């Protein structure tokens, strides 16, 4: 099973419905071909990481946010950002 993580700048809270931005909605629905009820993870730098279920009514895509996931303290892979 693959892990899909989607960044959302909006306020995140447990057990609520969040309208996904156009880019994220397109990626989940058309590229990854998510169906209603497919699980993924939604996160941002303020509220943390949450489980979510994909939901679409053919025009608008939503994340039905579930439980809070504890974020790891550090990323396990070392990398360098070069500009």
C-alpha positions as CSV (number, residue, x, y, z in Angstrom):
1,X,0.0,0.0,0.0
2,X,1.4,3.4,-1.0
3,X,1.4,6.4,1.3
4,X,0.0,9.6,-0.3
5,X,0.6,12.8,1.5
6,X,-1.0,16.1,0.4
7,X,-0.1,19.5,1.7
8,X,-3.0,21.9,2.5
9,X,-2.3,25.4,3.7
10,X,-5.8,25.7,5.3
11,X,-6.6,25.1,9.0
12,X,-6.7,21.4,9.8
13,X,-8.7,19.9,12.6
14,X,-9.9,16.4,13.5
15,X,-13.2,15.1,12.2
16,X,-14.1,17.9,9.7
17,X,-14.5,18.2,6.0
18,X,-11.9,20.3,4.0
19,X,-12.3,21.4,0.4
20,X,-9.1,20.5,-1.4
21,X,-7.4,23.1,-3.6
22,X,-7.5,22.6,-7.4
23,X,-4.0,21.2,-7.8
24,X,-4.4,18.6,-5.0
25,X,-7.9,17.7,-6.2
26,X,-6.7,17.1,-9.7
27,X,-3.7,15.1,-8.6
28,X,-5.8,12.8,-6.4
29,X,-8.7,12.4,-8.7
30,X,-7.2,12.3,-12.2
31,X,-3.5,11.3,-11.7
32,X,-3.8,8.8,-8.8
33,X,-7.4,8.0,-9.7
34,X,-8.7,8.1,-6.1
35,X,-12.2,7.0,-5.5
36,X,-14.6,8.0,-2.7
37,X,-13.3,6.6,0.6
38,X,-9.7,6.2,-0.5
39,X,-7.3,7.0,2.4
40,X,-4.4,9.5,2.4
41,X,-2.6,11.9,4.7
42,X,-3.1,15.6,4.8
43,X,-0.7,18.0,6.5
44,X,0.6,21.5,6.9
45,X,3.4,23.1,8.9
46,X,1.1,24.6,11.6
47,X,-1.5,22.0,12.5
48,X,0.5,18.8,11.8
49,X,-0.5,15.6,10.0
50,X,-3.9,13.9,9.9
51,X,-5.5,10.9,8.3
52,X,-8.1,11.7,5.7
53,X,-10.5,10.1,3.3
54,X,-11.0,11.3,-0.3
55,X,-14.5,12.4,-1.3
56,X,-15.7,13.9,-4.6
57,X,-19.1,15.1,-5.8
58,X,-17.9,15.3,-9.4
59,X,-17.1,19.1,-9.2
60,X,-15.6,19.6,-5.7
61,X,-13.2,17.3,-4.0
62,X,-13.0,17.1,-0.2
63,X,-10.7,15.6,2.5
64,X,-12.8,14.1,5.3
65,X,-10.2,14.5,8.1
66,X,-9.8,11.8,10.7
67,X,-7.3,11.4,13.5
68,X,-4.2,13.4,14.3
69,X,-0.9,11.7,13.5
70,X,2.2,12.4,15.5
71,X,4.7,14.0,13.2
72,X,8.3,12.5,13.3
73,X,10.9,14.7,15.0
74,X,13.1,14.7,12.0
75,X,13.1,13.5,8.4
76,X,15.0,10.1,8.3
77,X,16.8,10.9,5.0
78,X,19.6,13.5,4.9
79,X,19.5,15.8,2.0
80,X,21.0,19.1,0.8
81,X,19.1,21.9,-0.9
82,X,21.2,23.6,-3.5
83,X,20.1,26.8,-5.3
